[in-house]
Amino acid sequence: MTEGPFLRNHWSVVASGTLRAAVWAVLAPVMIQVAYGAFTLEGSLLMAAAFMALAAAVNIVIWRRTKYYFLEDEMIVERNTVFRSETRIQYDRLASVNEERDPVCRLLGAVRLSFNLNSSVNASTAEAFIVLKADEAAALRARMDSRIFGRPSPSEDEAVEEPASLVEVSFTDILLHSLFGMPSAQVGVGAVTLGYSLFTFFGLGTPSIAATLLFVLDFLLPAASSFLRLYGYRITRSGDMVSVSSGLLSTREDAFLLSKVNCVRIREPFLCRLMGRAILEVEVVGTANGKGVPLLCPLKRRSVALDLFHSLLPEFECSAEPMGQCRVASAGILLRSGAVALAVLAAACLILIYEPAVHPDVVVGFAALGVFLCAFWAIMAYRTRSFACDGDIAMLVVGACDRISDYILMDKIQFADVRSSPIQRRRGAARCRISMLSTSGAASVTSGVFPAEELEKISSIVLARIKDGRYDFRRFQRRPADGPGSYRLYLYRRTNFNRSAFQ
């Protein structure tokens, strides 16, 4: 058991945990009494009060028996409840310390700090967290940032000037991002279900419950969640560190080093392409933001997103000329789109045969629309996808109606899997699946159909970089050594091990 001074969570964690249990405290008594056919308001209130009291007692015990020790080189999280656990985290293994404030924390003046490791296993979930008063959390985060990002901690008397945001994001930008930043299929389903609900409401007098529920769950709730999460978006840069903060009800601030970026992604859903707008994202290990991909620029003009990309991460620009897909790619695309079109026509025929009450013009119209969408998808899937590689960066453009451009650093690639179908193999073409570490674990990107010899260059370049010593997963990392330099020694030995495996 660790001895010495320790910290304990702010008591707001008890309030937050108890409030989260309030939903079950209301639903559970009602469901139990309805199941037994003996529902009474007094009984429900008593059961809810007992449930809330039990939840508060459990949270108080956890709060009292959880201690945090911040030592010279590591932090220790000690829990002694039903099971005893001790988590040790070395400061040199930390990737970032993020700041979160839910409504309860904002009301009680507390801040939740999450500690994230350089790992792909728990990358989307923080290894540990602590809730402190705002001033205590600011001091602790400044101390951790000085160890992680190699910058001096500001003194108490020193006024910290807040840097200006690299991108000015307006209320309209956040609203458009929330409505149209999701995949086109999701937007299409939302539009169809909304239209059908309005049609049944004005035509039949009662809206369709299934269509309305699908619209709310599939479109409205994700759009509202995105708006609340991105409201007040700001992105700032201090040296090699980038900070992203946003939130309306719950605020969050993520910070990461530019050297942790594995991949830059430009997303352009179909409606956004028509509006000339794009979304800029990055793949980073050790952010644990719950969404998997930090957002650098919400839905803005494409020129604004590209300017931020070129100024913030010029190392990820690909100088090679992109190539289009091989002609043999059209075979697989036509096969998939043709199968869907035939299924649509078969369904229309069955409806006309077995449902004579349905107006034929409506069925024929929907069938024609389905066939048109299949043909449109096939054309876009063939024309959109491209590939380029200049020896340092691999660029893959994937998608059909929704265009996604991935710029992947060669030194962050885990493996490249090149595969060919029987038809593609006869034409010397193939697909490539590139895997890398990401915020959500092991992420992969699959290319279109290109010449196999061009795709095989990716693994050849990575192996050549390992053999001649150019391979460096710390590329663009300018962090100064902390203390005796054990962190740098560990990376150096690991690099030598990787090189010896291919010599």
C-alpha positions as CSV (number, residue, x, y, z in Angstrom):
1,M,0.0,0.0,0.0
2,T,1.4,3.4,-1.0
3,E,2.2,5.8,1.7
4,G,2.4,9.6,1.5
5,P,0.2,12.5,0.6
6,F,-2.6,11.7,-1.8
7,L,-5.5,13.4,-3.6
8,R,-9.2,12.4,-3.6
9,N,-11.8,13.1,-6.2
10,H,-14.0,16.2,-5.7
11,W,-17.3,15.3,-4.1
12,S,-19.1,16.2,-7.3
13,V,-18.4,12.6,-8.6
14,V,-20.9,11.4,-6.0
15,A,-23.5,13.8,-7.3
16,S,-22.8,12.9,-11.0
17,G,-22.9,9.1,-10.2
18,T,-26.2,9.5,-8.3
19,L,-27.8,11.6,-11.0
20,R,-26.8,9.0,-13.7
21,A,-28.7,6.4,-11.6
22,A,-31.8,8.6,-11.4
23,V,-33.1,7.3,-14.8
24,W,-33.0,3.7,-13.5
25,A,-34.5,4.8,-10.2
26,V,-37.5,6.1,-12.1
27,L,-37.9,3.3,-14.7
28,A,-37.1,0.2,-12.6
29,P,-39.9,0.6,-10.0
30,V,-42.5,1.3,-12.7
31,M,-41.4,-1.7,-14.7
32,I,-41.3,-4.0,-11.7
33,Q,-44.8,-3.0,-10.5
34,V,-46.3,-3.1,-14.0
35,A,-44.9,-6.6,-14.4
36,Y,-46.6,-7.8,-11.3
37,G,-49.8,-5.9,-12.0
38,A,-49.8,-3.8,-8.8
39,F,-48.7,-0.3,-9.8
40,T,-49.1,2.4,-7.1
41,L,-47.6,5.9,-7.0
42,E,-46.6,5.5,-3.3
43,G,-44.8,2.3,-4.0
44,S,-42.9,3.7,-7.0
45,L,-41.8,6.7,-5.0
46,L,-40.5,4.5,-2.1
47,M,-38.7,2.2,-4.4
48,A,-37.2,5.1,-6.3
49,A,-36.0,6.7,-3.0
50,A,-34.5,3.5,-1.9
51,F,-32.7,3.0,-5.2
52,M,-31.3,6.6,-5.1
53,A,-30.1,6.1,-1.5
54,L,-28.4,2.9,-2.5
55,A,-26.7,4.6,-5.5
56,A,-25.6,7.5,-3.3
57,A,-24.1,5.1,-0.7
58,V,-22.2,3.1,-3.3
59,N,-20.8,6.3,-4.9
60,I,-19.8,7.6,-1.5
61,V,-17.9,4.4,-0.7
62,I,-16.1,4.4,-4.1
63,W,-15.3,8.1,-3.6
64,R,-13.8,7.6,-0.1
65,R,-11.8,4.5,-1.0
66,T,-10.2,5.9,-4.2
67,K,-6.9,7.6,-3.8
68,Y,-4.5,9.3,-6.2
69,Y,-0.7,9.5,-5.6
70,F,1.4,11.8,-7.8
71,L,5.0,10.7,-7.3
72,E,8.2,11.9,-8.9
73,D,8.0,9.7,-12.0
74,E,4.6,8.1,-11.9
75,M,1.0,8.4,-10.7
76,I,-0.8,5.7,-8.7
77,V,-4.5,5.1,-8.6
78,E,-5.5,3.0,-5.6
79,R,-9.0,1.6,-5.2
80,N,-10.0,-0.4,-2.2
81,T,-13.7,-1.3,-2.5
82,V,-15.1,-4.8,-3.0
83,F,-12.0,-5.6,-5.0
84,R,-8.6,-3.9,-4.5
85,S,-6.7,-2.5,-7.5
86,E,-3.6,-0.4,-8.0
87,T,-2.9,1.3,-11.3
88,R,0.6,2.7,-12.0
89,I,1.1,5.1,-14.9
90,Q,4.5,6.5,-15.7
91,Y,4.5,10.1,-16.8
92,D,6.7,9.3,-19.8
93,R,4.1,7.0,-21.2
94,L,1.3,9.6,-21.1
95,A,0.2,10.9,-24.5
96,S,-2.1,13.7,-23.2
97,V,-4.2,15.0,-20.3
98,N,-7.6,16.1,-21.5
99,E,-10.1,18.3,-19.6
100,E,-13.8,17.7,-19.4
101,R,-16.7,19.5,-17.6
102,D,-20.1,18.0,-17.5
103,P,-23.1,20.1,-16.3
104,V,-22.6,18.9,-12.7
105,C,-18.9,19.9,-12.7
106,R,-19.7,23.3,-14.3
107,L,-22.3,23.9,-11.6
108,L,-20.0,22.9,-8.7
109,G,-16.8,24.4,-10.1
110,A,-15.0,21.1,-10.7
111,V,-13.0,19.8,-13.7
112,R,-12.4,16.2,-14.7
113,L,-8.9,15.3,-16.0
114,S,-8.4,12.2,-18.1
115,F,-5.0,10.6,-18.5
116,N,-4.4,8.9,-21.9
117,L,-1.5,6.5,-22.8
118,N,0.5,5.9,-26.0
119,S,-1.6,2.9,-26.7
120,S,-4.0,1.6,-29.4
121,V,-5.7,-0.9,-27.0
122,N,-7.3,1.6,-24.7
123,A,-6.9,4.5,-27.1
124,S,-10.6,5.5,-27.1
125,T,-10.9,5.1,-23.3
126,A,-8.8,7.0,-20.7
127,E,-6.6,4.9,-18.5
128,A,-7.5,7.0,-15.4
129,F,-9.3,10.2,-14.5
130,I,-9.5,12.5,-11.5
131,V,-12.1,15.2,-10.6
132,L,-10.7,18.3,-8.8
133,K,-11.5,21.9,-8.1
134,A,-10.9,24.1,-11.1
135,D,-7.7,25.8,-9.7
136,E,-6.3,22.4,-8.5
137,A,-7.0,20.8,-11.9
138,A,-5.4,23.7,-13.8
139,A,-2.2,23.4,-11.7
140,L,-2.1,19.6,-12.1
141,R,-2.7,19.7,-15.8
142,A,0.0,22.4,-16.2
143,R,2.4,20.1,-14.4
144,M,1.5,17.1,-16.6
145,D,1.7,19.2,-19.8
146,S,5.2,20.3,-18.9
147,R,6.2,16.6,-18.7
148,I,4.3,15.5,-21.8
149,F,4.8,18.4,-24.2
150,G,8.1,19.7,-22.8
151,R,7.0,23.2,-22.1
152,P,7.6,25.1,-18.8
153,S,4.8,25.5,-16.4
154,P,3.5,29.1,-16.0
155,S,4.1,30.8,-12.7
156,E,1.2,31.7,-10.5
157,D,1.7,35.5,-11.1
158,E,2.2,35.1,-14.8
159,A,-0.8,36.0,-16.9
160,V,-1.5,33.3,-19.5
161,E,-2.8,34.9,-22.7
162,E,-5.3,32.7,-24.6
163,P,-4.2,32.3,-28.2
164,A,-6.6,33.0,-31.0
165,S,-8.4,30.1,-32.8
166,L,-6.7,29.0,-36.0
167,V,-10.2,28.7,-37.6
168,E,-13.2,31.0,-37.0
169,V,-16.2,28.7,-36.7
170,S,-19.6,30.4,-36.6
171,F,-23.0,29.2,-35.4
172,T,-24.0,28.5,-39.0
173,D,-21.0,26.3,-39.6
174,I,-21.8,24.2,-36.5
175,L,-25.4,23.9,-37.6
176,L,-24.5,22.8,-41.1
177,H,-21.9,20.4,-39.8
178,S,-24.5,18.8,-37.5
179,L,-27.1,18.4,-40.3
180,F,-24.9,17.5,-43.3
181,G,-21.6,16.3,-41.8
182,M,-22.9,12.8,-41.3
183,P,-22.8,10.2,-44.1
184,S,-25.1,10.8,-47.1
185,A,-26.9,7.5,-46.5
186,Q,-27.9,8.6,-43.0
187,V,-29.0,12.0,-44.3
188,G,-31.0,10.3,-47.0
189,V,-32.8,7.9,-44.5
190,G,-33.6,10.9,-42.3
191,A,-35.1,12.9,-45.3
192,V,-37.2,9.9,-46.4
193,T,-38.5,9.1,-42.9
194,L,-39.3,12.8,-42.3
195,G,-41.1,13.1,-45.6
196,Y,-43.1,9.9,-45.0
197,S,-44.0,11.1,-41.5
198,L,-45.2,14.4,-42.8
199,F,-47.1,12.7,-45.7
200,T,-49.0,10.4,-43.3
201,F,-49.7,13.2,-40.9
202,F,-51.2,15.6,-43.5
203,G,-52.7,12.8,-45.7
204,L,-54.0,10.4,-43.0
205,G,-54.2,12.6,-40.0
206,T,-51.8,10.6,-37.9
207,P,-48.0,10.4,-38.5
208,S,-46.3,7.0,-38.9
209,I,-44.9,6.0,-35.5
210,A,-42.2,3.8,-37.0
211,A,-41.0,6.5,-39.5
212,T,-41.0,9.2,-36.9
213,L,-39.1,7.0,-34.4
214,L,-36.5,6.1,-37.1
215,F,-36.1,9.8,-38.0
216,V,-35.5,10.8,-34.4
217,L,-33.1,7.9,-33.6
218,D,-31.2,7.9,-36.9
219,F,-31.0,11.6,-37.7
220,L,-32.3,14.0,-35.2
221,L,-30.5,12.7,-32.1
222,P,-27.1,12.3,-33.8
223,A,-27.5,15.8,-35.2
224,A,-28.4,17.3,-31.8
225,S,-25.5,15.4,-30.2
226,S,-23.1,16.8,-32.7
227,F,-24.3,20.3,-32.3
228,L,-24.0,20.2,-28.5
229,R,-20.6,18.6,-28.7
230,L,-19.1,21.1,-31.3
231,Y,-20.7,24.3,-30.1
232,G,-18.1,27.0,-29.3
233,Y,-15.4,25.1,-31.2
234,R,-11.9,26.5,-31.0
235,I,-8.5,25.1,-32.2
236,T,-5.2,26.6,-31.0
237,R,-1.5,25.8,-31.4
238,S,1.3,26.4,-29.0
239,G,4.6,25.1,-30.5
240,D,4.1,21.5,-31.5
241,M,1.0,21.1,-29.3
242,V,-2.5,21.5,-30.7
243,S,-5.5,22.1,-28.4
244,V,-9.2,21.5,-29.5
245,S,-12.0,22.7,-27.2
246,S,-15.8,22.7,-27.7
247,G,-19.1,21.9,-26.0
248,L,-22.3,23.6,-24.9
249,L,-23.7,21.7,-21.9
250,S,-20.5,19.6,-21.4
251,T,-17.2,21.1,-22.4
252,R,-14.1,19.2,-23.4
253,E,-10.5,20.2,-24.3
254,D,-8.2,17.8,-26.1
255,A,-4.4,18.3,-26.5
256,F,-2.0,16.3,-28.6
257,L,1.4,16.7,-30.2
258,L,1.6,17.0,-34.0
259,S,4.1,14.1,-33.9
260,K,1.3,11.8,-32.7
261,V,-0.7,12.3,-35.9
262,N,-0.7,9.1,-38.0
263,C,-3.2,10.1,-40.7
264,V,-4.9,13.3,-42.0
265,R,-8.5,12.8,-43.3
266,I,-10.6,15.1,-45.5
267,R,-14.2,14.1,-45.5
268,E,-16.6,15.5,-48.2
269,P,-20.1,14.0,-48.0
270,F,-22.1,14.4,-51.2
271,L,-24.2,17.4,-50.1
272,C,-21.1,19.1,-48.7
273,R,-19.3,18.6,-52.0
274,L,-22.2,20.4,-53.7
275,M,-21.9,23.2,-51.2
276,G,-18.1,23.3,-51.7
277,R,-17.4,22.4,-48.1
278,A,-15.2,19.8,-46.4
279,I,-14.3,18.4,-42.9
280,L,-10.7,18.0,-41.7
281,E,-9.9,15.2,-39.2
282,V,-6.8,13.5,-38.0
283,E,-5.9,10.0,-36.6
284,V,-4.0,10.4,-33.3
285,V,-3.0,7.8,-30.8
286,G,-3.7,8.7,-27.2
287,T,-6.5,11.2,-27.3
288,A,-9.3,9.0,-25.9
289,N,-12.0,11.4,-27.0
290,G,-14.6,8.7,-27.3
291,K,-15.3,9.5,-31.0
292,G,-12.1,8.0,-32.3
293,V,-11.0,10.9,-34.5
294,P,-10.1,14.4,-33.4
295,L,-11.8,17.1,-35.5
296,L,-9.4,19.9,-36.7
297,C,-12.0,21.8,-38.8
298,P,-15.8,21.4,-38.8
299,L,-17.7,21.8,-42.0
300,K,-16.2,24.9,-43.7
301,R,-15.3,26.0,-47.2
302,R,-13.0,23.5,-48.8
303,S,-10.3,26.2,-49.3
304,V,-10.4,27.0,-45.5
305,A,-9.9,23.3,-44.6
306,L,-7.1,22.9,-47.1
307,D,-5.4,26.1,-45.9
308,L,-5.5,24.7,-42.3
309,F,-4.1,21.4,-43.5
310,H,-1.2,23.0,-45.4
311,S,-0.3,25.3,-42.6
312,L,-0.7,22.9,-39.6
313,L,0.5,19.6,-41.1
314,P,2.6,20.4,-44.2
315,E,4.5,17.1,-43.7
316,F,1.4,15.1,-44.8
317,E,1.2,16.7,-48.2
318,C,1.6,14.2,-51.0
319,S,3.6,15.5,-54.0
320,A,2.9,12.5,-56.3
321,E,0.3,12.8,-59.1
322,P,-2.9,10.7,-58.2
323,M,-3.9,7.9,-60.5
324,G,-7.4,6.7,-61.3
325,Q,-8.7,3.2,-61.0
326,C,-8.0,0.5,-63.6
327,R,-10.8,-0.4,-66.0
328,V,-11.2,-3.8,-64.4
329,A,-12.5,-2.0,-61.3
330,S,-15.8,-1.3,-63.2
331,A,-16.5,-5.1,-63.2
332,G,-16.9,-5.3,-59.5
333,I,-18.7,-2.0,-59.3
334,L,-21.2,-3.0,-62.0
335,L,-21.7,-6.4,-60.4
336,R,-22.7,-4.9,-57.0
337,S,-24.8,-2.0,-58.4
338,G,-26.5,-4.4,-60.9
339,A,-27.4,-6.9,-58.1
340,V,-29.0,-4.1,-56.1
341,A,-30.9,-2.8,-59.2
342,L,-32.2,-6.3,-60.0
343,A,-33.4,-6.7,-56.4
344,V,-35.2,-3.3,-56.7
345,L,-36.9,-4.4,-59.9
346,A,-37.8,-7.8,-58.5
347,A,-39.4,-6.1,-55.4
348,A,-41.4,-3.8,-57.7
349,C,-42.7,-6.7,-59.8
350,L,-43.8,-8.6,-56.7
351,I,-45.6,-5.5,-55.4
352,L,-47.4,-5.0,-58.7
353,I,-48.4,-8.7,-58.8
354,Y,-49.5,-9.3,-55.2
355,E,-50.6,-5.8,-54.2
356,P,-53.0,-4.6,-56.9
357,A,-54.3,-1.8,-54.6
358,V,-51.0,0.0,-54.8
359,H,-51.0,2.6,-57.6
360,P,-48.7,1.2,-60.4
361,D,-47.2,4.7,-61.2
362,V,-45.9,5.0,-57.7
363,V,-44.3,1.6,-57.8
364,V,-42.7,2.2,-61.2
365,G,-41.5,5.7,-60.1
366,F,-39.8,4.3,-57.0
367,A,-38.3,1.4,-59.0
368,A,-36.9,3.9,-61.6
369,L,-35.5,6.0,-58.8
370,G,-33.8,3.0,-57.3
371,V,-32.2,2.0,-60.6
372,F,-31.0,5.6,-61.2
373,L,-29.4,5.7,-57.8
374,C,-27.6,2.4,-58.4
375,A,-26.3,3.7,-61.7
376,F,-25.3,7.0,-60.2
377,W,-23.4,5.2,-57.3
378,A,-21.5,3.1,-59.9
379,I,-20.3,6.1,-61.8
380,M,-19.3,8.0,-58.7
381,A,-17.5,4.9,-57.2
382,Y,-15.4,4.5,-60.4
383,R,-14.5,8.2,-60.8
384,T,-13.9,9.2,-57.1
385,R,-11.3,6.7,-56.0
386,S,-7.6,7.4,-56.6
387,F,-4.2,6.6,-55.2
388,A,-0.8,8.3,-54.9
389,C,2.5,7.6,-53.1
390,D,5.6,9.8,-53.1
391,G,7.8,7.6,-50.7
392,D,6.9,9.5,-47.5
393,I,3.1,9.8,-47.8
394,A,0.5,7.4,-49.2
395,M,-2.7,9.1,-50.3
396,L,-5.9,7.1,-50.7
397,V,-9.2,8.6,-51.9
398,V,-12.1,6.2,-51.2
399,G,-15.8,6.4,-51.3
400,A,-18.4,7.0,-53.9
401,C,-20.9,9.8,-53.3
402,D,-19.1,10.6,-50.1
403,R,-15.4,11.4,-50.8
404,I,-12.8,10.6,-48.1
405,S,-9.1,11.5,-48.7
406,D,-6.6,9.8,-46.4
407,Y,-3.0,11.0,-46.2
408,I,-1.1,8.3,-44.3
409,L,2.5,8.7,-43.0
410,M,4.7,5.8,-44.2
411,D,6.4,5.5,-40.8
412,K,3.0,4.9,-39.1
413,I,1.9,2.0,-41.3
414,Q,1.7,-1.4,-39.5
415,F,1.2,-3.5,-42.6
416,A,-0.2,-3.2,-46.2
417,D,-2.3,-6.2,-47.4
418,V,-2.5,-6.4,-51.2
419,R,-5.2,-8.7,-52.6
420,S,-6.6,-9.5,-56.0
421,S,-9.7,-11.3,-57.2
422,P,-9.4,-13.8,-60.0
423,I,-10.5,-11.2,-62.6
424,Q,-8.2,-8.5,-61.1
425,R,-5.3,-10.9,-61.0
426,R,-5.5,-11.6,-64.8
427,R,-5.4,-7.8,-65.4
428,G,-2.5,-7.2,-63.0
429,A,-4.7,-5.1,-60.6
430,A,-5.4,-5.4,-56.9
431,R,-6.7,-3.7,-53.8
432,C,-4.6,-2.6,-50.8
433,R,-5.7,-2.5,-47.1
434,I,-3.4,-0.3,-45.0
435,S,-3.5,-0.8,-41.2
436,M,-2.2,1.6,-38.7
437,L,-2.5,2.5,-35.0
438,S,-5.3,5.0,-34.3
439,T,-7.4,6.5,-31.6
440,S,-9.9,3.7,-31.9
441,G,-7.4,0.9,-32.0
442,A,-6.1,-0.7,-35.2
443,A,-7.7,1.2,-38.1
444,S,-7.5,0.3,-41.7
445,V,-8.2,2.0,-45.1
446,T,-9.0,0.0,-48.2
447,S,-8.1,1.4,-51.6
448,G,-9.9,1.0,-54.9
449,V,-8.5,-1.2,-57.7
450,F,-5.1,-0.1,-59.0
451,P,-2.1,-1.7,-60.7
452,A,-0.7,-4.3,-58.2
453,E,2.9,-3.2,-58.7
454,E,2.0,0.3,-57.6
455,L,0.2,-0.9,-54.5
456,E,3.1,-3.3,-53.6
457,K,5.4,-0.3,-53.5
458,I,3.9,0.7,-50.1
459,S,5.3,-2.4,-48.3
460,S,8.5,-2.3,-50.3
461,I,9.1,1.4,-49.3
462,V,8.4,0.6,-45.6
463,L,10.8,-2.3,-45.6
464,A,13.5,-0.3,-47.4
465,R,13.1,2.5,-44.8
466,I,13.5,0.0,-42.0
467,K,16.6,-1.6,-43.5
468,D,18.5,1.7,-44.3
469,G,17.5,3.4,-41.0
470,R,15.1,6.0,-42.4
471,Y,12.1,4.4,-40.7
472,D,11.3,6.5,-37.6
473,F,8.0,6.4,-35.8
474,R,9.1,9.5,-33.8
475,R,9.3,11.5,-37.0
476,F,8.5,15.3,-36.6
477,Q,8.8,14.8,-32.8
478,R,10.7,17.6,-31.3
479,R,10.1,16.9,-27.6
480,P,13.0,17.7,-25.3
481,A,14.3,15.0,-23.0
482,D,12.8,14.9,-19.5
483,G,15.2,14.0,-16.7
484,P,17.8,11.3,-17.3
485,G,16.5,10.4,-20.8
486,S,15.1,6.9,-20.1
487,Y,12.2,7.5,-22.5
488,R,14.6,8.3,-25.4
489,L,16.7,5.2,-24.6
490,Y,13.6,3.0,-24.7
491,L,12.7,4.3,-28.1
492,Y,16.2,3.9,-29.4
493,R,16.4,0.3,-28.3
494,R,13.0,-0.5,-29.9
495,T,14.1,1.1,-33.2
496,N,17.3,-1.1,-33.2
497,F,15.1,-4.2,-32.6
498,N,12.9,-3.4,-35.6
499,R,15.9,-2.8,-37.8
500,S,17.6,-6.1,-36.8
501,A,14.5,-8.0,-37.7
502,F,14.9,-7.1,-41.4
503,Q,18.7,-7.3,-41.8
